């Protein structure tokens, strides 16, 4: 129902509002694109955790594209754009860029979080908060020998640039949208330990890390002629600390169908809206 309402709302403008309505859309990305745990999971996506209510599916329906391919996959990194991604039970997701052909005219890319170690960072920060909930133990860990996460973000930038170049090579006429990451922790304040067990002092620091990741993605998009889709600003106030129905990203113990610390259906609907707004102003 949520997806149908979104489609009805966003498909309302006349066709004239779309400068050149996309016809062939390919979605690339990681789990923040694929939507693990969100109903309905697509059986053929196997270990990738694709939902038929992730933002690519909502965007494809709203634009009524004639061809649509979603090859996004949980745990994907920039390497998996050009290399096969091993999955549980001996399965494999083919290199995502293989889905591109010269007639593709819209590509969305959501990538980078796993390159900097998103899952490891969350697990580390949660574990350290249990011993020091009011300090900043995770920041201390990752800055003990310099700015480790900053270095990871810097190292990911040329990888994102290479992916964008690869997209342009395979789909030279495509409009390319780089989709940023939404709010996870509250945009201000100390967080909500123990509901989301991140130490009080680490919450503000992790906000800056996410901001730097999104800024890097925006910079790479601008440098290559792609469009950056900001999904952070519109999701402020819908972080993991909110009540069910108000949160768009689930916490460690989800209260709506979604993987822990990942967008739920409401979050995907907002991400679809931001992508559609970007398509319509290009």
N, C-alpha and C positions, 0 to 999 in steps of 0.2 A: 504493500500500500504506500509506504514512504516513497519508493522509487517512482510509482505511478503518479503520485502527487507532484514530485519534483519535475518529472517529465512534462506534465500538464502545465505547470507553472512556467518553466523555462522555455518550452517550445512555443509559447504564445506569440512572441513577436513575429511580424510578417517576415517572409523570406527575404525581403529587401533589406532587412536589418543585418543579414549575413553577407558580408562583402563577396565572399566566394564560398558557398556552402561546401564543406568537405564531403567527399564521396567515399574515400577509402582511408580508414582510420586504423592505426596500429598503436597499441599500448605496450610500453616497456616499463619494467621496474621491479621493485622489491615488494615486501609484504605490506608496506603502507599503500601500495597500489593494488595488490592482489586481493587483500581482504580476508585473511584466514579467520575462520570461525564465524564469519557473517553469513547468515542464510541468504540464498541457498548456495551451498558449496557445489561447484561444478565437478561432477565425477571424473571427467576426463582430465581435469587439472592435476589429479593424483597428488603428488607431494608438494605441489606449489601453493595450495590453499586459495584458489581463485573463487571469488563469490560472484554470482550474477547480479549482486547489488553493490559491487565495488564501483569506484568513480568512472573507470572506463566504460563499463556497461551502461551506466546511467547517461554518460555523455553520448555514447553511440546511439542510444534510443532517442534522446532529446534532439539530436541532429539528423536522425533518420538516415544515417549513412547506409549505402548499399553494400559495402564490404567492411567488416570489422574483425580484427584479430587482437586478442589479448594474450600476450605471452609472458606477462609479469609472473614473478615467482618469489615466494618467501625465501629469505636468506640470500637473495641475489646480490652480487656486487658488480662493480663495473667490469670485472673480468668476465662475468657471465653474459655480457653483451656479445662477446666474440668467442667465448668458449662454452662448451657444454657444462651444465651445472649438475653435479651428482646429487641425488635425492635419496631418501630412505628406501629400503627394500630393493636396492639395486636399480631404481628408476633414474631417469635422466631428463632434464629439460634442455632442449636444444639451444644453441646460442641464439639469444633473443633477436639480434640484428638480422638473422636469417629470415625473419618474417617480413622484412622490408623489400619492396620492389619499386621500380621507377614510377609506377602509377599511384603510389601512396601519397596522399595530399595532406594528411594530418598525423602527427606523431606526438604522443605524450611520453615523457620520461621522468620517472621518479626513482632516483638512485642516489647513493652516497652514504646513507646511514650505516650500512653494514661494512663499508670500506673503513669507517673510523671505529668500528667495533661496538655498535649500538647495544647489542645484547650483553656483551661483556661489561660495558660501562654500567648498565642498569644493575646487573647482578653484583658487581663489585661495590657499587654505591649502597645498594640495599644491605648487603652483608656488613659493611663497615658502619652503617648507621645503627645497627643493633647494639654495637658496643659504645658508640658515641653519638647519640641522637641529637644533641644540641650543638655539636661542633661542625667541622667541615672535614671529616676524615677522608672523603673521596677526593676532594680537591688536593689535600695534602699528599695523597698517594700519587695522583697523576701529575703533580708539579714538583715532586721531590727531586727530580733531576732535569728540570726545565719544563717547558710547556708541551707535555706529551700529546695532548689531544689537539692543540693548535697545530703541532707538527703533522699529525695525522690528517687534519683537514687540508693543510697545505699540500701534502703528498697526494691527496685525492683529487685536487683541482686539475692537474694535467690529465688524469685518467678520465674525468668527466669531459674535458675538452676533446680527448681522443674519441670518446663515445659519440659526442655531437658531430665530430668530423665524419665518423663512420656512418652516422644516420644521413648526413648530407650527401655523402658519396652514393649511398644506396637508394635514397629517395630525394633527388635533387630539387624537386618542386614542392616538397612538403613544408607545411608550417610546423615548426617544432616548438613544443611547449615543455619547459622544464618545471616540474611541479615540486614545490618546496614542501617542507614538513610542517604539520600543524602544531598548535600549542599542545604540550604534554603536561608539564608542571604549571602551576599558576603563574600568570604573567607578572605578578607582584606578590609580596608577602612571603611568609616562611614555609609554605607548603602545608601538609596535613599528616605529618608523622603521628601515629603509626599506620593510618589508613593507607597512605602511600609512604612506605618506610625509606625516605630519603632524608638524611640529616638536615636540620634547619639551615646550617651554614652552607650546605652543598646545593640547596635549591637555587639560590641566586646565581651561583657559579655555573650550574648546569644550564640555566637559561642563557647565559652568555655563550656557552659552547654551542647550543642549538642555534642561537642567533648567528654565530660565526659560520656554521655549516650552511644555513640558508643564504647568508651573504655571499659565501663562496659560490654556491649554485647560481645565484642571481648574476654574479660577475661573469661566470663562464657562459651563461646564456647570452648576456649582453655582448660579450666578446666574439660570439659566433653567429650573431644575428638571430638567435632564438628568443623566445618570450619566456620570462620567468613568471610563474603563477604563485603568488603569495597566498598560502592557505593558513598562515600563522595569524595574521591580523584579524581575519574574520572569525577565527576560532577562540580568540581571547574570551575568557569567561566560561569556557566549556572544557576545562582541563580535568585531569583525573580526580581532583578533589571535589568536584561537584556531585550533586545528588543524581541518582539514576534518572534519565530523561533529560537532564541538563548537561551531562558530560558527553563529550564526543570522542574521547579517548578513554579506554578502560584502564583500570589500575591493575595491580598484581592479581587481584581476585575479581574477575569481571562480573559486573552486575547486568550485563546485556551480552548477547552472543557475539563474541569477538575474542581474539587472542589477547593475553595480558599485555598491557602497555601498547595497544594498537587501536586504530580508529574502529568505532562501531558503525552501525548503519547510518546513524545521524551524522557522524563525522564524514563518512563517505559521501553523503548527500551534499554536505557543505563543500567538500573538495570538488565534486562534480559542478556545483554552481560556480565556483571560482574559475574552473577550466572553461566552462561555457562563456563566462563573461570575457575571458581572454580571447577566446575564438572569435567572439563577435565584435571585438574592437580592433582586431588586426586589419 
